[in-house]
Amino acid sequence: MNYPIPKNSQEMIALRQQPLNEELVATAIAGVVQIARSRSQSLDELKAEVLADDNLLDLAQRLWLSDVVAQAWENLL
């Protein structure tokens, strides 16, 4: 199943209705990158958001996700 890359927060929230799989996660990451760019955020600003402490991911997971987001940023030019 192909998912369209979300272009706004509402489309990102709508992804929650889909069953979780690798393709959905990749789509969500691509959406985060595109939404950040549409808001004129820099990669460093986006990475700072990913690295911010939260209750969902530990530091190692946030570092890994930050790297994945950076790779997506570079590949979605």
Secondary structure, DSSP 8 states (H G I E B T S, - for coil): -------SHHHHHHGGGS---HHHHHHHHHHHHHHHHHTT--HHHHHHHHHS--SS--HHHHHHHHHHHHHHHHHT-
